[in-house]
Amino acid sequence: MRAIPAESGEEDRAHGALLRNDESMTPPRATTKKPAKKADAGTAAPKGAARPKESRAAKPDLLAVRAQIDGIDREIQSLIAERALFAHQVGKAKGKRAAAVEYYRPEREAQVLRRVVDRNDGPLSDEVLVRLFREIMSACLAQQEPLKIGYLGPEGTFSQQAVHKQFGHSAKGLPLASVEEVFDEVASGAADFGVVPVENSGQGTIQSTLDLFLTSPLMICGEVELRVHQYLLSRTGHVEDIERVYSHGLSLAQCRNWLRKNLPGVEKQAVASNAEAVRRAKKSDDAAAIAGENAAHVYGMKVVAGPIQDRSDNTTRFLVIGRASFPPSGNDRTSLMVSIRDQPGALYRILEPLARRGISMNRIESRPDHGALWQYAFFIDVSGHAEESPLKDALAEIDRYAGDVRVLGSYPVAVP
């Protein structure tokens, strides 16, 4: 991992107010004496001899422990309030802005969260601590005005979960009818950012999302990796009642083997989203839906079975789309759209400058170019930021051979 720039200025102090008090927030670790080694079971003590007293760790005083927790809670709350005040000062220092999007700094948030992971020695997991700090940052940012985030709705979709993971619950989610509508709302300014699915670990790239970049001026500002667990939901909760199953086509594909084994004769119907599938299944006792467990709580459905996805590591990658690019965070990925001239070795000339400079290529996809018949655009993900060498130098060289090179965005690699 590349070094993260040192903090400087009022904005950095605002984001770091909570972090600079790490030692005061961390309670001293309890130490216990190891119990004395027991006598060999095969050696009997002489009759009448005094038995050695067993050394036991002192039982903690419950009231004293709770008092310590209460004191730590007060200190944490005080530090969060201090951080919120500094964040408010950042807004004042930047002056009056047109919208909340002007205050959002994804590269800065990524740096903060990476430090959280680097410092973590347990007992809480990295994922839990990242989620806690994400919510703190989300609440502090919302003091100015909540960010408006478009996503594929309705409420209860995995896209909504991705919004919460990236922006926290203080952001305002805007459920929309399609991924194309998410692009439109962000482009018009009705939404500050959008979150759209682009790739699944088992089913591959979502081509319809990539195609929207062929004509959209929007930039990629971030990525979210979401572990996806699929559940079978119904109104009655009885598997024997089910005659048809609704879900998004991608979710049906992720559960194909389970459905073949457990519901072989049941009709499968693909719909626009998993949440829409749940809404349809809720209307009838003989219908079910495949969706996230959260959708069961949102729509009052019962879990019939789950998780039912064929792969335990099932993960969907989402892109955060916006109207502007952001500076380097220290560990970035860049997405490119490259149209090449139809000549021998054209693709090689695009990829060779990357390989020569040791730049890792994470993904490459080809899609029909809407500008010309039988011409193709290549979508390429590479390591690094377009404003920094060696990628900056490689792009300058590639531009000489390509018909068109467009940087779709340079953005922080997803934090777990």
SULZI-V932370 format. One record per residue. N is the residue number from 1. RES is the residue in one letter. SS is DSSP state (@ for helix, = for strand, . for the rest). Layout:
# SULZI-V932370
n:N res:RES ss:SS
n:N res:RES ss:SS
This chain:
# SULZI-V932370
n:1 res:M ss:.
n:2 res:R ss:.
n:3 res:A ss:.
n:4 res:I ss:.
n:5 res:P ss:.
n:6 res:A ss:.
n:7 res:E ss:.
n:8 res:S ss:.
n:9 res:G ss:@
n:10 res:E ss:@
n:11 res:E ss:@
n:12 res:D ss:@
n:13 res:R ss:@
n:14 res:A ss:@
n:15 res:H ss:@
n:16 res:G ss:@
n:17 res:A ss:.
n:18 res:L ss:.
n:19 res:L ss:@
n:20 res:R ss:@
n:21 res:N ss:@
n:22 res:D ss:@
n:23 res:E ss:@
n:24 res:S ss:@
n:25 res:M ss:@
n:26 res:T ss:.
n:27 res:P ss:.
n:28 res:P ss:.
n:29 res:R ss:.
n:30 res:A ss:.
n:31 res:T ss:.
n:32 res:T ss:.
n:33 res:K ss:.
n:34 res:K ss:.
n:35 res:P ss:.
n:36 res:A ss:.
n:37 res:K ss:.
n:38 res:K ss:.
n:39 res:A ss:.
n:40 res:D ss:.
n:41 res:A ss:.
n:42 res:G ss:.
n:43 res:T ss:.
n:44 res:A ss:.
n:45 res:A ss:.
n:46 res:P ss:.
n:47 res:K ss:.
n:48 res:G ss:.
n:49 res:A ss:.
n:50 res:A ss:.
n:51 res:R ss:.
n:52 res:P ss:.
n:53 res:K ss:.
n:54 res:E ss:.
n:55 res:S ss:.
n:56 res:R ss:.
n:57 res:A ss:.
n:58 res:A ss:.
n:59 res:K ss:.
n:60 res:P ss:.
n:61 res:D ss:.
n:62 res:L ss:@
n:63 res:L ss:@
n:64 res:A ss:@
n:65 res:V ss:@
n:66 res:R ss:@
n:67 res:A ss:@
n:68 res:Q ss:@
n:69 res:I ss:@
n:70 res:D ss:@
n:71 res:G ss:@
n:72 res:I ss:@
n:73 res:D ss:@
n:74 res:R ss:@
n:75 res:E ss:@
n:76 res:I ss:@
n:77 res:Q ss:@
n:78 res:S ss:@
n:79 res:L ss:@
n:80 res:I ss:@
n:81 res:A ss:@
n:82 res:E ss:@
n:83 res:R ss:@
n:84 res:A ss:@
n:85 res:L ss:@
n:86 res:F ss:@
n:87 res:A ss:@
n:88 res:H ss:@
n:89 res:Q ss:@
n:90 res:V ss:@
n:91 res:G ss:@
n:92 res:K ss:@
n:93 res:A ss:@
n:94 res:K ss:@
n:95 res:G ss:.
n:96 res:K ss:.
n:97 res:R ss:.
n:98 res:A ss:.
n:99 res:A ss:.
n:100 res:A ss:@
n:101 res:V ss:@
n:102 res:E ss:@
n:103 res:Y ss:@
n:104 res:Y ss:.
n:105 res:R ss:.
n:106 res:P ss:@
n:107 res:E ss:@
n:108 res:R ss:@
n:109 res:E ss:@
n:110 res:A ss:@
n:111 res:Q ss:@
n:112 res:V ss:@
n:113 res:L ss:@
n:114 res:R ss:@
n:115 res:R ss:@
n:116 res:V ss:@
n:117 res:V ss:@
n:118 res:D ss:@
n:119 res:R ss:@
n:120 res:N ss:.
n:121 res:D ss:.
n:122 res:G ss:.
n:123 res:P ss:.
n:124 res:L ss:.
n:125 res:S ss:.
n:126 res:D ss:@
n:127 res:E ss:@
n:128 res:V ss:@
n:129 res:L ss:@
n:130 res:V ss:@
n:131 res:R ss:@
n:132 res:L ss:@
n:133 res:F ss:@
n:134 res:R ss:@
n:135 res:E ss:@
n:136 res:I ss:@
n:137 res:M ss:@
n:138 res:S ss:@
n:139 res:A ss:@
n:140 res:C ss:@
n:141 res:L ss:@
n:142 res:A ss:.
n:143 res:Q ss:.
n:144 res:Q ss:.
n:145 res:E ss:.
n:146 res:P ss:.
n:147 res:L ss:.
n:148 res:K ss:=
n:149 res:I ss:=
n:150 res:G ss:=
n:151 res:Y ss:=
n:152 res:L ss:=
n:153 res:G ss:.
n:154 res:P ss:.
n:155 res:E ss:.
n:156 res:G ss:.
n:157 res:T ss:.
n:158 res:F ss:@
n:159 res:S ss:@
n:160 res:Q ss:@
n:161 res:Q ss:@
n:162 res:A ss:@
n:163 res:V ss:@
n:164 res:H ss:@
n:165 res:K ss:@
n:166 res:Q ss:@
n:167 res:F ss:@
n:168 res:G ss:.
n:169 res:H ss:.
n:170 res:S ss:.
n:171 res:A ss:.
n:172 res:K ss:=
n:173 res:G ss:=
n:174 res:L ss:=
n:175 res:P ss:=
n:176 res:L ss:=
n:177 res:A ss:.
n:178 res:S ss:.
n:179 res:V ss:@
n:180 res:E ss:@
n:181 res:E ss:@
n:182 res:V ss:@
n:183 res:F ss:@
n:184 res:D ss:@
n:185 res:E ss:@
n:186 res:V ss:@
n:187 res:A ss:@
n:188 res:S ss:@
n:189 res:G ss:.
n:190 res:A ss:.
n:191 res:A ss:.
n:192 res:D ss:.
n:193 res:F ss:=
n:194 res:G ss:=
n:195 res:V ss:=
n:196 res:V ss:=
n:197 res:P ss:=
n:198 res:V ss:=
n:199 res:E ss:=
n:200 res:N ss:=
n:201 res:S ss:.
n:202 res:G ss:.
n:203 res:Q ss:.
n:204 res:G ss:=
n:205 res:T ss:=
n:206 res:I ss:.
n:207 res:Q ss:@
n:208 res:S ss:@
n:209 res:T ss:@
n:210 res:L ss:@
n:211 res:D ss:@
n:212 res:L ss:@
n:213 res:F ss:.
n:214 res:L ss:.
n:215 res:T ss:.
n:216 res:S ss:.
n:217 res:P ss:.
n:218 res:L ss:.
n:219 res:M ss:=
n:220 res:I ss:=
n:221 res:C ss:=
n:222 res:G ss:=
n:223 res:E ss:=
n:224 res:V ss:=
n:225 res:E ss:=
n:226 res:L ss:=
n:227 res:R ss:=
n:228 res:V ss:.
n:229 res:H ss:.
n:230 res:Q ss:.
n:231 res:Y ss:=
n:232 res:L ss:=
n:233 res:L ss:=
n:234 res:S ss:=
n:235 res:R ss:.
n:236 res:T ss:.
n:237 res:G ss:.
n:238 res:H ss:.
n:239 res:V ss:@
n:240 res:E ss:@
n:241 res:D ss:@
n:242 res:I ss:.
n:243 res:E ss:.
n:244 res:R ss:=
n:245 res:V ss:=
n:246 res:Y ss:=
n:247 res:S ss:=
n:248 res:H ss:=
n:249 res:G ss:@
n:250 res:L ss:@
n:251 res:S ss:@
n:252 res:L ss:@
n:253 res:A ss:@
n:254 res:Q ss:@
n:255 res:C ss:.
n:256 res:R ss:@
n:257 res:N ss:@
n:258 res:W ss:@
n:259 res:L ss:@
n:260 res:R ss:@
n:261 res:K ss:@
n:262 res:N ss:@
n:263 res:L ss:.
n:264 res:P ss:.
n:265 res:G ss:.
n:266 res:V ss:.
n:267 res:E ss:=
n:268 res:K ss:=
n:269 res:Q ss:=
n:270 res:A ss:=
n:271 res:V ss:=
n:272 res:A ss:.
n:273 res:S ss:.
n:274 res:N ss:@
n:275 res:A ss:@
n:276 res:E ss:@
n:277 res:A ss:@
n:278 res:V ss:@
n:279 res:R ss:@
n:280 res:R ss:@
n:281 res:A ss:@
n:282 res:K ss:.
n:283 res:K ss:.
n:284 res:S ss:.
n:285 res:D ss:.
n:286 res:D ss:.
n:287 res:A ss:=
n:288 res:A ss:=
n:289 res:A ss:=
n:290 res:I ss:=
n:291 res:A ss:=
n:292 res:G ss:.
n:293 res:E ss:@
n:294 res:N ss:@
n:295 res:A ss:@
n:296 res:A ss:@
n:297 res:H ss:@
n:298 res:V ss:@
n:299 res:Y ss:@
n:300 res:G ss:.
n:301 res:M ss:.
n:302 res:K ss:=
n:303 res:V ss:=
n:304 res:V ss:=
n:305 res:A ss:=
n:306 res:G ss:=
n:307 res:P ss:.
n:308 res:I ss:.
n:309 res:Q ss:.
n:310 res:D ss:.
n:311 res:R ss:.
n:312 res:S ss:.
n:313 res:D ss:.
n:314 res:N ss:.
n:315 res:T ss:=
n:316 res:T ss:=
n:317 res:R ss:=
n:318 res:F ss:=
n:319 res:L ss:=
n:320 res:V ss:=
n:321 res:I ss:=
n:322 res:G ss:=
n:323 res:R ss:.
n:324 res:A ss:.
n:325 res:S ss:.
n:326 res:F ss:.
n:327 res:P ss:.
n:328 res:P ss:.
n:329 res:S ss:.
n:330 res:G ss:.
n:331 res:N ss:.
n:332 res:D ss:=
n:333 res:R ss:=
n:334 res:T ss:=
n:335 res:S ss:=
n:336 res:L ss:=
n:337 res:M ss:=
n:338 res:V ss:=
n:339 res:S ss:=
n:340 res:I ss:=
n:341 res:R ss:.
n:342 res:D ss:.
n:343 res:Q ss:.
n:344 res:P ss:.
n:345 res:G ss:.
n:346 res:A ss:@
n:347 res:L ss:@
n:348 res:Y ss:@
n:349 res:R ss:@
n:350 res:I ss:@
n:351 res:L ss:@
n:352 res:E ss:@
n:353 res:P ss:@
n:354 res:L ss:@
n:355 res:A ss:@
n:356 res:R ss:@
n:357 res:R ss:.
n:358 res:G ss:.
n:359 res:I ss:.
n:360 res:S ss:.
n:361 res:M ss:=
n:362 res:N ss:=
n:363 res:R ss:=
n:364 res:I ss:=
n:365 res:E ss:=
n:366 res:S ss:=
n:367 res:R ss:=
n:368 res:P ss:=
n:369 res:D ss:.
n:370 res:H ss:.
n:371 res:G ss:.
n:372 res:A ss:.
n:373 res:L ss:.
n:374 res:W ss:.
n:375 res:Q ss:.
n:376 res:Y ss:=
n:377 res:A ss:=
n:378 res:F ss:=
n:379 res:F ss:=
n:380 res:I ss:=
n:381 res:D ss:=
n:382 res:V ss:=
n:383 res:S ss:=
n:384 res:G ss:.
n:385 res:H ss:.
n:386 res:A ss:.
n:387 res:E ss:.
n:388 res:E ss:.
n:389 res:S ss:.
n:390 res:P ss:.
n:391 res:L ss:@
n:392 res:K ss:@
n:393 res:D ss:@
n:394 res:A ss:@
n:395 res:L ss:@
n:396 res:A ss:@
n:397 res:E ss:@
n:398 res:I ss:@
n:399 res:D ss:.
n:400 res:R ss:.
n:401 res:Y ss:.
n:402 res:A ss:=
n:403 res:G ss:=
n:404 res:D ss:=
n:405 res:V ss:=
n:406 res:R ss:=
n:407 res:V ss:=
n:408 res:L ss:=
n:409 res:G ss:=
n:410 res:S ss:=
n:411 res:Y ss:=
n:412 res:P ss:=
n:413 res:V ss:.
n:414 res:A ss:.
n:415 res:V ss:.
n:416 res:P ss:.
